[in-house]
Amino acid sequence: MSLINSPLLPKGITMKVGAAVGTAVVVAMSAGPALADESPEAELTDAIGVVNQYWFGHYTEYFGGSYTPPSLLTDTSVGVDGIYDSAVDQVTCGGQDSAEVDNAFYCNPDNFIAVDDHLLQDFSGVGDAFVWFVLAHEWGHAIQAQLKPEYQDQAYELQADCLAGAALAGATADGQLKWEAGDGQELADSLTALADETPWTNSADHGDASERIASYNYGVDNGPLSCLP
């Protein structure tokens, strides 16, 4: 993936709400050699801008009320907003240590998203589509936190997968995102290969690979409202 234009990304300290996204962007989704210099960290930053912009534009349309974007973890050793190094950084969520290896999470009490750089680096070989899915999934949890309780599915992780699919498909429809041949299969292969290998892909709480793919695809095909129980 590569951004043609750079969006205004959400900034601020961990406890501060992110800033709005500005000008629309177009993304080319590709894992080819031409984009070899696009690091996983840069891919995640690109995804933040696109997913945040999608929800800014559509949250009220689907769910009513106003949209409050999550913040990004800052001031880590990595130096990229939203990314920490579990071997170095101490990350707390609601006063508890949350710096797990190979993890990505949304901290509900403090409304921020954090992704371990080890998750991005260790599995960068599976393709850039996985990075975008990770970010869209965690952003899905931030959306869940704003919904009325009756709209929050008990299958919490699978609902976040559905919202991730809805957001990425919606961004595509808005002209922000361009999927290239093989990206969908790359994502399916990624989830299958990583099942139960990391806290982020543990099937005990996230569902198995087939369930996750099905939930994601349901959001892609049917939009955000289809993700509600």
C-alpha distance (Angstrom), angle and dihedral (degrees) to the residues before:
residue distance angle dihedral
M1 . . .
S2 3.75 . .
L3 3.76 133.6 .
I4 3.79 118.7 -126.9
N5 3.81 92.5 -167.1
S6 3.80 125.9 24.3
P7 3.82 116.4 -122.6
L8 3.77 125.4 -144.0
L9 3.79 100.7 -100.9
P10 3.80 127.6 -149.6
K11 3.79 110.2 -95.0
G12 3.76 137.8 177.9
I13 3.77 140.7 90.9
T14 3.76 122.3 -53.1
M15 3.79 96.4 -87.9
K16 3.81 96.1 42.3
V17 3.79 125.8 94.2
G18 3.80 114.1 -111.0
A19 3.79 123.0 -110.2
A20 3.77 122.7 -104.8
V21 3.77 122.4 -90.2
G22 3.76 115.0 -114.0
T23 3.79 132.5 -168.0
A24 3.79 118.7 26.0
V25 3.78 116.6 -103.3
V26 3.77 135.0 -155.5
V27 3.77 119.2 -138.9
A28 3.77 127.2 -161.3
M29 3.78 109.1 -152.7
S30 3.77 110.6 -146.7
A31 3.76 140.5 133.8
G32 3.79 94.1 -163.9
P33 3.82 127.3 130.1
A34 3.80 91.9 -98.3
L35 3.80 89.2 69.4
A36 3.78 96.2 43.2
D37 3.81 90.2 118.1
E38 3.84 91.2 59.7
S39 3.80 101.0 99.3
P40 3.82 123.0 -150.7
E41 3.80 87.7 -110.6
A42 3.81 90.5 54.8
E43 3.81 90.5 46.8
L44 3.81 90.1 53.9
T45 3.80 91.2 49.2
D46 3.81 89.8 50.7
A47 3.80 90.6 49.7
I48 3.81 91.9 50.6
G49 3.77 91.1 57.7
V50 3.80 95.3 47.5
V51 3.82 98.2 43.1
N52 3.79 93.0 44.2
Q53 3.78 90.8 50.0
Y54 3.80 91.7 50.2
W55 3.79 93.1 54.6
F56 3.80 92.0 43.9
G57 3.78 88.0 57.0
H58 3.80 99.8 41.3
Y59 3.82 113.6 22.0
T60 3.82 95.3 91.5
E61 3.82 91.1 42.9
Y62 3.80 91.3 60.5
F63 3.78 105.9 27.0
G64 3.81 106.9 19.6
G65 3.80 122.9 -132.5
S66 3.78 122.7 68.9
Y67 3.77 130.0 -55.5
T68 3.79 120.3 -119.3
P69 3.82 111.7 -169.3
P70 3.77 119.3 -140.9
S71 3.77 119.0 -111.4
L72 3.80 124.1 -119.7
L73 3.77 125.3 -121.6
T74 3.81 108.2 -104.8
D75 3.80 140.9 -177.5
T76 3.81 95.1 46.9
S77 3.79 129.0 143.2
V78 3.82 90.4 -103.7
G79 3.79 93.0 63.2
V80 3.81 94.8 -143.0
D81 3.80 119.1 109.5
G82 3.79 112.2 -110.1
I83 3.82 95.8 19.1
Y84 3.81 129.3 98.3
D85 3.81 135.8 176.8
S86 3.81 108.9 -124.8
A87 3.82 90.3 -157.3
V88 3.81 92.4 58.4
D89 3.79 114.0 16.5
Q90 3.77 129.5 74.6
V91 3.80 110.7 -142.3
T92 3.78 122.0 -175.1
C93 3.79 129.0 -167.1
G94 3.78 117.0 -170.7
G95 3.78 88.5 -13.0
Q96 3.84 93.7 -54.2
D97 3.81 127.5 113.1
S98 3.81 107.0 -104.7
A99 3.80 104.4 167.4
E100 3.81 97.1 119.9
V101 3.79 120.1 167.7
D102 3.82 115.8 -104.1
N103 3.78 92.3 6.0
A104 3.79 137.8 132.5
F105 3.77 120.9 -170.1
Y106 3.77 148.2 166.3
C107 3.80 113.1 -131.8
N108 3.79 104.7 -144.0
P109 3.82 98.9 -171.5
D110 3.81 92.1 53.1
N111 3.84 99.2 27.2
F112 3.80 100.2 -129.0
I113 3.80 138.2 124.9
A114 3.80 124.1 -135.4
V115 3.81 132.0 179.7
D116 3.79 125.7 -169.7
D117 3.79 111.2 -123.2
H118 3.80 87.6 -140.4
L119 3.82 89.4 64.9
L120 3.80 89.9 52.9
Q121 3.80 95.1 44.4
D122 3.81 99.9 38.9
F123 3.78 93.1 52.5
S124 3.81 101.6 29.7
G125 3.79 87.9 111.4
V126 3.80 92.1 69.5
G127 3.80 89.9 68.1
D128 3.77 143.3 -94.6
A129 3.83 94.7 -83.9
F130 3.81 88.3 73.1
V131 3.82 91.9 58.2
W132 3.80 90.7 53.2
F133 3.79 91.6 48.2
V134 3.82 91.8 50.7
L135 3.79 91.4 53.6
A136 3.81 95.1 43.0
H137 3.81 90.2 49.3
E138 3.80 94.0 52.7
W139 3.80 89.6 45.4
G140 3.79 85.7 53.1
H141 3.81 88.2 61.3
A142 3.80 89.2 52.3
I143 3.81 88.3 53.8
Q144 3.80 91.2 48.5
A145 3.80 90.2 54.2
Q146 3.82 89.5 60.1
L147 3.81 96.3 48.3
K148 3.78 125.5 96.3
P149 3.84 110.9 -95.1
E150 3.80 91.9 -109.8
Y151 3.80 89.1 59.6
Q152 3.80 94.1 53.5
D153 3.78 109.6 96.1
Q154 3.81 119.1 -138.4
A155 3.79 86.4 -132.5
Y156 3.79 85.6 71.4
E157 3.79 99.7 170.4
L158 3.79 94.8 45.0
Q159 3.79 90.1 49.8
A160 3.80 88.3 55.1
D161 3.82 88.6 52.0
C162 3.81 89.1 52.2
L163 3.81 91.7 49.9
A164 3.80 89.1 48.2
G165 3.79 90.8 55.5
A166 3.80 91.6 46.1
A167 3.81 92.0 50.8
L168 3.81 96.0 47.6
A169 3.81 92.1 45.0
G170 3.80 90.1 46.1
A171 3.78 91.7 50.3
T172 3.80 87.8 51.3
A173 3.81 90.9 52.1
D174 3.81 88.9 49.1
G175 3.80 90.3 55.2
Q176 3.79 94.5 -111.8
L177 3.78 96.5 110.5
K178 3.79 134.8 42.7
W179 3.79 120.6 -164.5
E180 3.77 117.9 -153.2
A181 3.78 129.0 -155.4
G182 3.79 112.8 -69.7
D183 3.82 98.4 19.7
G184 3.81 94.5 109.1
Q185 3.79 92.5 49.3
E186 3.79 89.7 45.4
L187 3.78 90.0 57.5
A188 3.81 93.0 47.4
D189 3.80 91.2 48.4
S190 3.82 90.2 48.7
L191 3.79 95.3 54.7
T192 3.79 91.7 44.6
A193 3.80 93.0 49.8
L194 3.82 94.8 45.3
A195 3.80 98.8 44.8
D196 3.85 110.1 137.5
E197 3.80 93.3 -7.5
T198 3.80 96.7 106.1
P199 3.83 137.6 25.8
W200 3.79 86.3 -109.1
T201 3.82 93.4 57.7
N202 3.81 100.9 36.0
S203 3.81 106.3 139.9
A204 3.81 91.9 -153.0
D205 3.79 90.3 76.2
H206 3.83 104.7 10.2
G207 3.80 100.5 45.5
D208 3.80 125.8 -113.7
A209 3.78 123.2 -68.0
S210 3.82 95.2 -93.8
E211 3.81 92.1 50.4
R212 3.79 91.8 48.6
I213 3.78 93.5 48.7
A214 3.81 90.9 47.6
S215 3.81 92.4 50.2
Y216 3.79 92.1 47.0
N217 3.81 91.9 48.9
Y218 3.80 91.3 48.0
G219 3.79 89.4 57.9
V220 3.80 91.0 46.5
D221 3.79 92.3 52.2
N222 3.80 100.6 38.4
G223 3.83 109.4 26.3
P224 3.82 134.2 -128.3
L225 3.82 98.4 -48.9
S226 3.79 90.6 58.4
C227 3.81 88.7 64.2
L228 3.81 92.6 65.2
P229 3.84 118.4 97.3
